Amino acid sequence: MTTLLVLTNLPDRPTAEALARELVEARLAACVNILAPCHSVYRWQGSIETADEVPMLIKTSSERYLALEAAIRRRHPYELPEVIALPIREGLPEYLAWVADETHPVD
């Protein structure tokens, strides 16, 4: 099992908090950090756009990634949400075991 750090951005804090709670309740994430708002600059459909966004750091297991991605896509208000998963190569073994335990589906 690989532990993943998944990144996404939401348009506001209430939307981020609702998604974070849903992901943890569904055991798709062990923990979600909701960060301070940031200002993004990006190209979208041929134009330079800007937006204030709320970044999220989501800790999950590789086994739960596809379900996590589907849940984000269902709830995300953007037409094309940023969903990037980075493998965690090293970490405190007890913490990584906790992520695995917390994202294991309950029968």
Buried (B, 14 or more C-beta within 10 A) or exposed (E): EBBBBBBBBBBEEEBBBEBBEBBBEBBBBBBBEBEEBEEEEEEEEEEEEEEEBBBBBBBBBBBBBEBBBEBBEEBBEBEEBBBEBEEBEEEEEEBBEBBBEBBBEEE
